[in-house]
Amino acid sequence: MPGIPAVSRRLLLGGALATGAVAVGAGPAQAKSAAQGSALPSPSPRRGKGQRPMFDVPFDIHETVRVGVIGIGNRGSGMGEGWAVVPGCRVTAVCDIRESRAKALADRIVALGKPRPAEYGGSTDAYTTMLKRDDIDLVYIATPWEFHHRQSRDALLAGKHVVVELPVATELDELWDLVDTSERTRRHLMLSENCSYGRNELAMLKMAHEGLFGDVTNGHGGYLHDLRDLLFSDTYYTDSWRRKWHTRSTASFYAMHGLAPVAAAMDINRGDRMTVLRATATEPKGLADYRERFIDRSHPSWKETYVNGDLVTCLIDTAKGRVIRAEHDVSSPRPYSRINSLAGSRGIFEDYAGTSSTGGRIYVEPDHSGHSWRDFDSYRKEFDHWLWRKIGDDAANNGGHGGMDYVLQWRTVQLMRAGLVPDIDVYDSAAWCSPVPLSVKSLAAGGRPVEIPDFTRGSWVNLRMGLDSRETDMPPVA
């Protein structure tokens, strides 16, 4: 109704849960109503025998969360140490194809005063031996992208919960397979989307759900990061695996860091869903130009031809008529940005604008007028997520990427120790990663729109909690 501020999603959901008013397993007619007259979702594959939805399924309570790590490159090494320092968490096993890396991580964990984890390595399937252990509750995967689907699936089938780095899989059939396997095994799979736990991202979500932007209409996010020097490094990405992806795929590889926070603020899979994607790409000039200027002719990269566009942009429609722009560019000279912008009928927020110490700028009515950006500082203080208020100091001391790595790890351990429902589930993980294969499909069709699968099989219409969680304590450590 015009003139009435948007109702806080948190208040609305809290009331619905209290009265039992949230729909469960909504059918097509309910989906059409919830989408305010939008087109019905296309049919999704039927659930197979033994599959049941994983919505709102809590973890069993774990007194101690025991973690196994697969993949100990730059990311896995840092996160492996991170798991070890979270209260109530223990790293019990580590695995890498290079045994020396497993030993090095085990040594560092011991240096932190923690028990030494078991070490596995020496072959591509060494992790399968590790998965047979009965003292692993959660598997963390940080291997190259091409291994994520198989290793995640194997971990689920071994009865473990899984946290996997971006993307969880690179093909649509693989994404569906992970959804189905999670539903069969009754084990959770969660995308390790650390940016969803960023301080500004969570404040943006809270502002959106409390109606500060009015009716949210659009968002813009991405991963814009000049990685040219690292892509041509002979040591940073083992066997140059990440650069090689630029020789064999046109995909938007890694837009999830910007897409996921916007999707969460829009209640994607929790009252709305992404329906259609259109992709565009610039010519692949950046890596070849960098090689021409800085890389010796004897380097093996001179045998490569790059096909991945420097800037791949995905324009995504939602069932409720919103639009999301998600971008990926790691091949161009530019400062780092995740963009992180959300707009609605009453205002807009933009991150990484360099206008304040918090890195964001805002303009909302009726607080502001005169068409001038305002600092975000006071708003972040007001809308600071409870996780950052509770553990922000610990995150700053223990976590990479400004502390959001530690927040993700602390929250995951807390969820498992307290027996709570994951903030990010397998349906979120699949939806947020679907632009990887869908961008390829759209680009091959000249940028024409392609349908985004409904991994929830119609349950996206149901309001439910996610990253907008209620404050809870970490259970005491015995």
C-alpha positions as CSV (number, residue, x, y, z in Angstrom):
1,M,0.0,0.0,0.0
2,P,1.5,3.4,-1.0
3,G,2.9,5.4,1.9
4,I,3.3,2.3,4.2
5,P,6.9,1.2,4.8
6,A,7.7,-2.4,3.9
7,V,7.1,-4.8,6.8
8,S,10.3,-6.3,8.3
9,R,10.8,-9.7,6.9
10,R,12.1,-10.8,10.2
11,L,9.0,-9.7,12.0
12,L,6.8,-11.2,9.3
13,L,8.5,-14.5,9.4
14,G,8.6,-14.5,13.2
15,G,4.9,-14.0,13.3
16,A,4.3,-16.6,10.6
17,L,6.3,-19.2,12.4
18,A,4.6,-18.5,15.7
19,T,1.2,-19.0,14.1
20,G,2.1,-21.8,11.8
21,A,1.2,-19.7,8.8
22,V,4.2,-20.5,6.6
23,A,3.3,-22.7,3.7
24,V,5.1,-26.0,3.3
25,G,5.5,-27.8,-0.1
26,A,3.6,-25.1,-2.0
27,G,2.2,-26.3,-5.3
28,P,2.1,-24.4,-8.6
29,A,-1.0,-22.5,-7.8
30,Q,0.5,-21.2,-4.6
31,A,3.7,-20.4,-6.5
32,K,1.9,-18.3,-9.0
33,S,0.1,-16.4,-6.2
34,A,3.3,-15.8,-4.3
35,A,5.0,-14.6,-7.4
36,Q,2.3,-11.9,-7.8
37,G,1.0,-13.2,-11.1
38,S,4.4,-14.1,-12.6
39,A,4.8,-17.0,-14.9
40,L,4.7,-20.5,-13.3
41,P,8.1,-22.2,-12.7
42,S,8.9,-24.8,-15.3
43,P,8.8,-28.4,-14.1
44,S,11.8,-29.6,-12.1
45,P,13.0,-33.3,-12.0
46,R,10.9,-35.4,-9.7
47,R,12.6,-36.5,-6.4
48,G,13.9,-40.0,-6.6
49,K,13.2,-42.8,-4.2
50,G,14.4,-42.0,-0.7
51,Q,14.7,-38.3,-1.3
52,R,13.2,-35.8,1.1
53,P,13.6,-32.0,1.2
54,M,16.4,-30.5,3.3
55,F,14.6,-27.3,4.1
56,D,14.7,-26.3,7.7
57,V,16.4,-29.5,8.7
58,P,18.6,-28.9,11.7
59,F,22.0,-30.5,12.3
60,D,22.2,-33.1,14.9
61,I,23.9,-31.7,18.0
62,H,27.6,-32.1,18.0
63,E,29.5,-31.6,21.2
64,T,32.7,-31.1,19.1
65,V,32.7,-30.5,15.4
66,R,35.4,-32.7,13.8
67,V,36.6,-31.4,10.4
68,G,38.4,-33.0,7.6
69,V,40.1,-30.8,5.0
70,I,40.5,-31.7,1.4
71,G,42.8,-29.4,-0.7
72,I,45.6,-27.5,1.0
73,G,46.6,-24.8,-1.5
74,N,46.5,-21.2,-0.5
75,R,42.8,-21.2,0.4
76,G,42.7,-24.6,2.1
77,S,45.8,-23.8,4.1
78,G,44.4,-20.6,5.7
79,M,41.0,-22.0,6.2
80,G,42.4,-25.2,7.7
81,E,44.0,-23.2,10.4
82,G,40.8,-21.2,10.8
83,W,38.7,-24.2,11.6
84,A,41.2,-25.3,14.2
85,V,40.8,-22.1,16.3
86,V,37.0,-22.0,16.4
87,P,35.7,-23.0,19.9
88,G,34.4,-26.5,19.9
89,C,36.0,-27.5,16.6
90,R,38.8,-29.9,15.9
91,V,40.6,-30.6,12.6
92,T,41.0,-34.4,12.7
93,A,42.3,-35.1,9.2
94,V,43.9,-33.2,6.3
95,C,44.4,-34.3,2.7
96,D,46.2,-33.0,-0.3
97,I,47.6,-34.8,-3.4
98,R,51.0,-33.3,-2.3
99,E,51.7,-35.1,1.0
100,S,54.1,-32.3,2.0
101,R,51.2,-29.8,2.2
102,A,49.2,-32.1,4.5
103,K,52.2,-32.4,6.8
104,A,52.8,-28.6,6.7
105,L,49.2,-27.9,7.7
106,A,49.3,-30.5,10.4
107,D,52.5,-28.9,11.8
108,R,50.9,-25.5,11.9
109,I,47.8,-26.8,13.7
110,V,50.1,-28.4,16.3
111,A,51.9,-25.1,16.6
112,L,48.5,-23.6,17.5
113,G,48.4,-25.9,20.5
114,K,45.8,-28.3,18.9
115,P,45.9,-32.1,18.5
116,R,47.7,-33.2,15.4
117,P,45.3,-34.2,12.5
118,A,45.9,-37.4,10.5
119,E,47.5,-36.8,7.2
120,Y,46.5,-38.2,3.8
121,G,47.9,-37.6,0.3
122,G,50.0,-38.9,-2.5
123,S,47.2,-39.7,-5.0
124,T,44.1,-38.1,-6.5
125,D,41.9,-40.5,-4.6
126,A,43.6,-40.3,-1.2
127,Y,40.7,-38.3,0.1
128,T,38.4,-41.3,-0.3
129,T,40.4,-43.1,2.3
130,M,40.1,-40.1,4.6
131,L,36.4,-40.2,4.2
132,K,36.2,-43.6,5.7
133,R,37.1,-42.2,9.1
134,D,34.4,-42.1,11.8
135,D,35.8,-39.0,13.5
136,I,34.8,-36.5,10.7
137,D,31.5,-34.7,10.9
138,L,32.2,-32.0,8.4
139,V,34.3,-32.0,5.3
140,Y,35.8,-28.7,4.0
141,I,36.8,-28.8,0.3
142,A,39.2,-26.3,-1.3
143,T,40.5,-28.1,-4.3
144,P,40.4,-26.8,-8.0
145,W,36.9,-26.3,-9.3
146,E,36.9,-29.4,-11.5
147,F,37.1,-31.6,-8.5
148,H,34.4,-30.0,-6.3
149,H,31.4,-32.0,-7.6
150,R,32.9,-35.5,-7.2
151,Q,34.6,-34.8,-3.9
152,S,31.4,-33.2,-2.4
153,R,29.3,-36.1,-3.6
154,D,31.7,-38.6,-2.2
155,A,31.7,-36.8,1.2
156,L,27.9,-36.7,1.3
157,L,27.7,-40.4,0.5
158,A,30.2,-41.1,3.3
159,G,27.8,-39.5,5.7
160,K,29.5,-36.2,6.2
161,H,28.2,-32.7,6.0
162,V,30.1,-30.6,3.4
163,V,31.4,-27.0,3.1
164,V,32.8,-26.5,-0.3
165,E,34.5,-23.5,-1.9
166,L,33.1,-21.7,-4.9
167,P,31.6,-23.0,-7.1
168,V,30.2,-26.3,-5.7
169,A,30.0,-27.6,-9.3
170,T,30.4,-26.2,-12.8
171,E,27.6,-28.1,-14.7
172,L,23.8,-28.1,-14.3
173,D,23.6,-31.9,-14.0
174,E,26.3,-31.8,-11.3
175,L,24.4,-29.1,-9.3
176,W,21.2,-31.2,-9.5
177,D,23.2,-34.3,-8.5
178,L,24.4,-32.5,-5.3
179,V,20.9,-31.4,-4.5
180,D,19.6,-35.0,-4.9
181,T,22.5,-36.5,-3.0
182,S,22.0,-34.2,-0.1
183,E,18.3,-35.1,0.0
184,R,19.1,-38.8,-0.1
185,T,21.9,-38.8,2.5
186,R,20.2,-36.3,4.8
187,R,23.5,-34.4,5.0
188,H,23.9,-30.7,4.4
189,L,26.0,-29.2,1.6
190,M,26.9,-25.5,2.0
191,L,28.7,-23.2,-0.3
192,S,31.6,-21.5,1.5
193,E,30.4,-18.1,0.5
194,N,32.4,-16.0,3.0
195,C,31.2,-12.7,1.4
196,S,27.7,-13.5,2.5
197,Y,29.1,-13.1,6.1
198,G,30.8,-9.8,5.3
199,R,29.9,-7.0,7.8
200,N,28.5,-4.6,5.1
201,E,26.8,-7.4,3.3
202,L,25.0,-8.5,6.4
203,A,24.1,-5.0,7.4
204,M,22.7,-4.5,3.8
205,L,20.6,-7.6,4.3
206,K,19.2,-6.4,7.6
207,M,18.4,-3.0,6.2
208,A,16.5,-4.6,3.3
209,H,14.5,-6.9,5.5
210,E,13.6,-4.1,7.8
211,G,12.2,-2.1,4.9
212,L,14.8,0.7,4.7
213,F,14.9,0.6,0.9
214,G,11.2,0.2,0.5
215,D,10.3,-2.4,-2.1
216,V,13.6,-3.8,-3.3
217,T,13.7,-3.7,-7.1
218,N,17.3,-4.4,-8.2
219,G,20.8,-5.3,-7.1
220,H,24.3,-5.4,-8.5
221,G,27.2,-7.5,-7.3
222,G,30.2,-9.3,-8.7
223,Y,33.8,-10.3,-8.4
224,L,36.1,-7.7,-10.0
225,H,39.7,-8.5,-9.0
226,D,42.8,-8.1,-11.0
227,L,44.4,-11.5,-10.7
228,R,46.7,-11.4,-13.7
229,D,49.9,-11.6,-11.8
230,L,48.7,-14.6,-9.8
231,L,47.2,-16.3,-12.8
232,F,50.6,-16.3,-14.4
233,S,52.4,-17.3,-11.2
234,D,54.0,-20.7,-11.3
235,T,53.3,-21.4,-7.7
236,Y,50.1,-19.6,-6.5
237,Y,47.6,-21.8,-8.4
238,T,49.0,-25.3,-8.4
239,D,49.7,-26.4,-12.0
240,S,48.2,-23.1,-13.2
241,W,44.7,-24.7,-12.8
242,R,42.9,-21.5,-12.6
243,R,44.5,-19.8,-15.7
244,K,43.7,-23.0,-17.7
245,W,40.0,-22.5,-17.1
246,H,40.3,-19.3,-19.2
247,T,41.4,-21.5,-22.1
248,R,38.5,-23.9,-22.0
249,S,35.3,-22.1,-20.8
250,T,33.5,-18.8,-21.5
251,A,31.7,-19.0,-18.1
252,S,31.2,-16.4,-15.5
253,F,33.3,-18.4,-13.1
254,Y,33.1,-16.6,-9.8
255,A,30.3,-14.0,-9.6
256,M,28.9,-15.6,-6.5
257,H,30.7,-13.2,-4.1
258,G,28.6,-10.4,-5.4
259,L,25.5,-12.4,-6.4
260,A,24.9,-14.2,-3.1
261,P,24.6,-11.2,-0.7
262,V,22.1,-9.6,-3.2
263,A,20.2,-12.8,-3.5
264,A,20.0,-13.2,0.3
265,A,18.7,-9.6,0.6
266,M,16.0,-10.4,-2.0
267,D,14.9,-13.7,-0.2
268,I,15.9,-15.8,-3.2
269,N,14.7,-19.4,-2.5
270,R,12.8,-17.9,0.5
271,G,9.9,-16.0,-1.2
272,D,11.4,-15.3,-4.5
273,R,13.5,-17.1,-7.0
274,M,15.8,-16.4,-10.0
275,T,14.1,-17.4,-13.2
276,V,16.0,-16.2,-16.3
277,L,19.6,-15.4,-17.1
278,R,21.1,-13.4,-20.0
279,A,24.9,-13.2,-20.4
280,T,27.2,-10.9,-22.3
281,A,31.0,-11.0,-22.5
282,T,33.7,-8.7,-23.7
283,E,36.5,-9.9,-25.9
284,P,39.3,-11.9,-24.0
285,K,42.1,-9.3,-24.3
286,G,43.5,-8.9,-20.8
287,L,45.5,-12.1,-20.2
288,A,47.0,-12.1,-23.6
289,D,48.0,-8.4,-23.3
290,Y,49.5,-9.1,-19.9
291,R,51.5,-12.1,-21.2
292,E,52.7,-10.0,-24.1
293,R,54.1,-7.3,-21.8
294,F,55.4,-9.3,-18.8
295,I,55.8,-13.0,-19.5
296,D,58.9,-14.5,-21.0
297,R,58.5,-16.3,-24.3
298,S,59.8,-19.5,-22.7
299,H,56.8,-19.7,-20.4
300,P,54.3,-22.5,-21.1
301,S,51.4,-20.0,-21.2
302,W,52.5,-19.0,-24.6
303,K,51.0,-22.2,-25.9
304,E,47.6,-21.1,-24.6
305,T,44.7,-19.3,-26.2
306,Y,42.3,-17.5,-23.9
307,V,38.5,-17.7,-24.6
308,N,37.0,-16.4,-21.4
309,G,35.8,-12.8,-21.8
310,D,37.5,-10.2,-19.6
311,L,34.1,-9.0,-18.2
312,V,31.3,-11.5,-18.2
313,T,28.0,-10.0,-17.1
314,C,24.8,-11.9,-16.1
315,L,21.5,-10.2,-16.0
316,I,19.1,-12.2,-13.9
317,D,15.3,-11.8,-13.5
318,T,13.4,-13.0,-10.5
319,A,9.8,-14.3,-10.1
320,K,8.8,-11.1,-8.4
321,G,10.1,-8.9,-11.1
322,R,13.4,-7.9,-9.6
323,V,16.7,-7.7,-11.6
324,I,20.2,-8.7,-10.5
325,R,23.3,-7.8,-12.4
326,A,26.2,-10.2,-11.5
327,E,29.7,-9.6,-13.0
328,H,33.0,-11.4,-13.2
329,D,36.4,-9.9,-14.2
330,V,39.8,-11.1,-13.1
331,S,41.7,-10.2,-16.3
332,S,41.6,-6.4,-16.3
333,P,43.7,-3.7,-14.6
334,R,41.4,-2.3,-11.9
335,P,41.0,-1.9,-8.1
336,Y,39.2,-4.7,-6.3
337,S,35.5,-4.5,-5.9
338,R,32.5,-6.7,-5.2
339,I,30.2,-3.8,-6.0
340,N,27.5,-4.9,-3.5
341,S,24.7,-2.6,-4.3
342,L,21.0,-2.9,-3.5
343,A,18.2,-0.5,-4.5
344,G,14.5,-0.1,-4.1
345,S,11.6,2.4,-4.1
346,R,13.0,4.3,-1.1
347,G,16.7,4.3,-1.6
348,I,20.0,2.7,-2.5
349,F,23.2,1.4,-0.9
350,E,26.5,1.0,-2.7
351,D,29.6,-0.6,-1.3
352,Y,33.3,-0.1,-2.0
353,A,32.8,3.5,-3.0
354,G,35.7,4.8,-0.9
355,T,33.5,7.5,0.7
356,S,33.9,6.4,4.3
357,S,35.8,4.2,6.7
358,T,33.2,1.5,6.3
359,G,33.6,1.5,2.5
360,G,30.0,2.2,1.6
361,R,27.6,5.0,0.7
362,I,23.9,5.3,1.1
363,Y,20.9,7.4,0.1
364,V,17.4,6.7,1.6
365,E,14.2,8.6,1.9
366,P,13.1,10.3,4.1
367,D,16.5,10.5,5.8
368,H,18.2,12.1,2.8
369,S,17.4,14.6,0.1
370,G,19.4,16.7,-2.4
371,H,20.7,13.9,-4.5
372,S,23.9,13.6,-2.5
373,W,25.5,10.4,-1.2
374,R,25.8,10.0,2.6
375,D,28.3,8.0,4.6
376,F,27.3,4.5,5.6
377,D,28.9,4.6,9.0
378,S,25.9,5.4,11.2
379,Y,23.7,2.9,9.3
380,R,26.1,0.1,9.7
381,K,26.3,0.7,13.4
382,E,22.5,0.7,13.6
383,F,22.0,-2.4,11.4
384,D,25.1,-4.3,12.4
385,H,24.4,-8.0,12.3
386,W,24.5,-9.8,15.6
387,L,27.3,-12.1,14.5
388,W,29.6,-9.1,14.0
389,R,28.5,-7.6,17.3
390,K,29.2,-10.8,19.1
391,I,32.5,-12.0,17.5
392,G,33.7,-9.1,15.4
393,D,36.9,-8.7,17.5
394,D,37.7,-12.5,17.3
395,A,37.1,-12.3,13.5
396,A,39.5,-9.5,13.1
397,N,42.2,-11.4,15.0
398,N,41.6,-14.9,13.5
399,G,40.2,-14.6,10.0
400,G,41.2,-13.6,6.6
401,H,39.3,-11.3,4.2
402,G,38.6,-8.7,6.9
403,G,37.3,-11.4,9.3
404,M,34.5,-12.8,7.3
405,D,36.3,-16.2,6.9
406,Y,36.2,-16.6,10.6
407,V,32.6,-15.5,10.9
408,L,31.6,-18.1,8.4
409,Q,33.6,-20.8,10.2
410,W,32.4,-19.8,13.7
411,R,28.8,-19.7,12.6
412,T,29.0,-23.1,10.9
413,V,30.5,-24.7,14.0
414,Q,27.9,-23.0,16.2
415,L,25.1,-24.3,13.9
416,M,26.3,-27.8,14.3
417,R,27.0,-27.7,18.0
418,A,23.7,-26.1,18.8
419,G,21.7,-28.3,16.4
420,L,20.4,-25.4,14.3
421,V,19.3,-25.0,10.6
422,P,22.1,-23.9,8.2
423,D,22.0,-20.3,7.0
424,I,23.1,-21.4,3.5
425,D,21.7,-24.7,2.3
426,V,22.2,-26.9,-0.8
427,Y,19.4,-25.1,-2.7
428,D,21.1,-21.7,-2.1
429,S,24.4,-23.3,-3.1
430,A,23.1,-24.7,-6.4
431,A,21.2,-21.5,-7.3
432,W,24.1,-19.2,-6.6
433,C,26.4,-21.4,-8.7
434,S,24.0,-21.9,-11.6
435,P,25.3,-18.8,-13.5
436,V,28.5,-20.7,-14.2
437,P,27.0,-23.2,-16.7
438,L,24.1,-20.9,-17.6
439,S,26.3,-18.1,-18.7
440,V,28.0,-20.5,-21.1
441,K,24.7,-21.6,-22.5
442,S,23.4,-18.0,-22.9
443,L,26.7,-16.8,-24.6
444,A,26.6,-19.8,-27.0
445,A,23.1,-18.6,-28.0
446,G,24.2,-15.1,-28.7
447,G,23.2,-13.7,-25.3
448,R,19.6,-15.0,-25.4
449,P,17.8,-15.7,-22.1
450,V,18.1,-19.1,-20.6
451,E,15.9,-20.6,-17.9
452,I,17.3,-20.9,-14.4
453,P,16.3,-24.2,-12.8
454,D,14.2,-24.2,-9.6
455,F,16.3,-26.4,-7.4
456,T,13.7,-26.1,-4.6
457,R,11.1,-27.8,-6.7
458,G,8.5,-25.2,-5.9
459,S,9.3,-24.5,-2.3
460,W,10.9,-21.2,-3.0
461,V,7.5,-19.6,-2.2
462,N,7.9,-20.3,1.5
463,L,9.4,-17.7,3.7
464,R,12.1,-19.1,6.0
465,M,15.1,-17.9,7.9
466,G,18.5,-17.7,6.3
467,L,21.4,-15.4,6.9
468,D,18.9,-13.1,8.7
469,S,19.3,-15.4,11.7
470,R,18.2,-14.9,15.3
471,E,20.9,-14.3,17.8
472,T,22.1,-17.4,19.6
473,D,25.1,-18.3,21.7
474,M,27.9,-20.7,21.0
475,P,27.4,-23.7,23.4
476,P,30.0,-23.8,26.1
477,V,33.0,-26.0,25.4
478,A,33.4,-28.8,28.0
